[in-house]
Amino acid sequence: MSLPTREDAEKLLDAHVADAYQRYHARMVAVAMEGYAGLYNEDAELWYLTGLLHDIDFEKHPNEHPARALAWFHEWGYPDSVIHAVEAHAHGYNNFTTLPETKLAAALLACDEISGIFYAYQKLNPVPFGTMKVSSIKKRLNEKSFAAKIERGSIYLGCEKLGVDLDTHIGNLIRFFSALDA
C-alpha cells in the first residue's frame, strides 16, 4: 500500500476539486492533521495526505460522498487506515455510520467541520489564525446560525474519540493554522 507524494496529492486535489474554497479547506484540514500527527508522534505524511484528500469527491459527487473517494482509494492502493478515516469522517452523512476507531480517524472527524468555523470566522474578522482566541471560536461554534451548515455534532464526536476537550482542540488548531498565516 502506498500514498502519493505531497506534490502528486496536490495535483490529484486540483484535478478533482475546482472550487477555491474546497481546495483551501482541504489544505486547512491537512495542516491540522499534520499538527496532530506531531502531537501524537504519528506519521506526518500519512496524516497530512489523509486531510488533504478526504473530500476529493465532494464537489463532483456530494450525494455519494465519500463513496467515490473510498473506491478510488481502494483502486489506488491507499492504506486501510486512510480509507477507514475518510469513511468515518462522513459519520451521519449520506447514510455512513462508521465510527472512528483510530486516532487518525478521530482527528479527521474532529478537524474537518471545525475548519469551516475557522474559515468563516476569519472572513468576518480578517485576523491571522495565530491571533485568534479560543473563546471567540468557541462562541461562534455555539452560535447555530453562524456557519449554519457546519455539522457541530461531528466535531464533538471527533474530540471525544480523540480524547481531547474542545478548548484544547481549538487551541491546537489556532496553533496549527498559524502556519497558514505566512
C-alpha positions in Angstrom: 0.0 0.0 0.0 1.3 3.4 -0.8 0.4 7.1 -0.8 1.2 9.8 -3.4 3.8 12.4 -2.6 2.5 15.8 -1.5 3.2 17.1 -4.9 1.2 14.3 -6.6 -1.6 14.6 -4.0 -1.9 18.4 -4.7 -2.2 17.5 -8.4 -4.9 15.0 -7.6 -6.7 17.5 -5.5 -6.6 20.2 -8.2 -7.7 17.7 -10.8 -10.8 16.7 -8.8 -11.6 19.9 -7.0 -12.1 23.2 -8.9 -13.7 25.3 -6.1 -11.1 27.5 -4.4 -12.8 27.2 -1.0 -12.9 23.4 -1.2 -9.2 23.3 -2.1 -8.3 25.7 0.8 -10.5 23.6 3.1 -8.5 20.5 2.1 -5.3 22.3 2.9 -6.6 23.6 6.2 -7.5 20.1 7.3 -4.2 18.7 6.0 -2.3 21.3 8.2 -4.5 20.4 11.2 -3.9 16.7 10.7 -0.1 17.2 10.3 -0.2 19.1 13.6 -2.0 16.3 15.4 0.4 13.8 13.9 3.2 15.7 15.5 1.4 15.8 18.9 0.8 12.0 18.8 4.2 11.1 17.3 2.4 9.6 14.2 3.3 9.6 10.5 3.0 13.2 9.5 2.9 12.4 5.7 0.1 9.9 6.2 -1.9 12.3 8.4 -1.3 15.3 6.1 -2.3 13.4 2.9 -5.4 12.0 4.6 -6.5 15.5 5.5 -5.7 16.8 2.0 -7.6 14.2 0.1 -10.5 13.5 2.5 -13.1 15.4 0.4 -11.7 14.7 -3.1 -15.1 13.6 -4.4 -17.3 16.0 -2.5 -17.5 18.8 -5.2 -18.5 16.5 -8.1 -20.4 13.8 -6.1 -21.8 15.4 -3.0 -24.8 13.0 -2.7 -22.4 10.0 -2.8 -19.5 11.5 -0.7 -17.3 9.8 0.3 -18.2 6.6 -1.6 -16.4 7.7 -4.7 -13.2 8.7 -2.8 -13.3 5.3 -1.0 -13.5 3.4 -4.2 -10.7 5.4 -5.7 -8.5 5.0 -2.6 -9.0 1.2 -2.8 -8.2 1.3 -6.5 -5.1 3.4 -5.9 -3.8 1.1 -3.2 -4.1 3.6 -0.3 -3.6 2.2 3.2 -6.7 0.8 5.1 -6.1 3.4 7.8 -6.7 6.2 5.3 -9.8 4.5 3.9 -11.2 4.0 7.4 -10.5 7.6 8.4 -12.2 9.0 5.3 -15.2 6.7 5.7 -15.5 7.6 9.4 -15.3 11.3 8.8 -18.6 11.0 7.0 -20.4 9.6 10.1 -24.0 10.6 9.9 -23.7 11.9 6.3 -25.1 10.2 3.2 -26.1 7.2 5.4 -22.5 6.5 6.6 -22.4 5.0 10.1 -18.8 4.1 10.6 -17.4 5.4 13.8 -13.7 6.5 14.1 -11.7 3.6 15.6 -8.2 5.1 15.3 -6.6 8.4 16.3 -6.2 9.2 12.6 -10.0 8.8 12.0 -10.9 10.7 15.2 -8.6 13.5 14.3 -10.1 13.8 10.8 -13.6 13.9 12.2 -12.6 16.5 14.9 -10.7 18.7 12.4 -12.9 18.6 9.3 -16.0 20.6 10.1 -14.4 23.0 12.6 -12.1 24.1 9.9 -15.2 25.7 8.3 -15.8 27.6 11.5 -12.3 29.0 11.5 -12.6 29.9 7.8 -15.9 31.7 8.3 -14.6 33.5 11.4 -11.6 34.8 9.5 -13.8 36.0 6.7 -15.8 38.1 9.1 -12.8 39.1 11.3 -9.7 39.3 9.0 -7.1 38.5 11.5 -4.3 35.9 11.3 -5.2 32.5 12.6 -2.4 32.7 15.2 -4.0 35.7 16.9 -7.5 34.1 17.2 -8.8 33.3 20.7 -10.2 30.1 21.9 -13.2 31.9 23.4 -14.0 33.6 20.2 -14.0 30.4 18.1 -16.0 28.6 20.8 -18.6 31.4 20.9 -19.1 31.1 17.2 -19.2 27.3 17.3 -22.0 27.6 19.8 -24.0 30.0 17.6 -26.1 27.7 15.4 -26.8 30.4 12.9 -23.0 31.1 12.4 -21.8 28.9 9.5 -25.1 27.1 9.9 -24.2 24.2 7.5 -21.3 23.1 9.8 -22.2 19.8 11.5 -21.2 20.5 15.0 -22.0 17.1 16.3 -19.2 15.5 14.3 -16.7 18.0 15.9 -17.8 16.9 19.4 -17.8 13.2 18.5 -14.3 13.6 17.0 -13.0 15.4 20.1 -14.5 12.7 22.3 -13.0 9.8 20.2 -9.6 11.7 20.1 -9.7 12.2 23.8 -9.3 16.0 23.7 -11.5 18.6 25.2 -13.0 21.3 22.9 -10.9 24.2 24.3 -7.7 22.3 23.9 -8.7 21.2 20.4 -9.5 24.8 19.4 -6.2 26.0 20.9 -4.3 23.3 19.0 -6.0 24.4 15.7 -5.1 28.0 16.3 -1.5 27.0 16.7 -1.6 24.6 13.7 -3.4 27.1 11.4 -0.9 29.8 12.2 1.3 28.1 9.6 -1.3 29.3 7.0 -0.7 32.9 8.1 2.6 33.2 6.3 
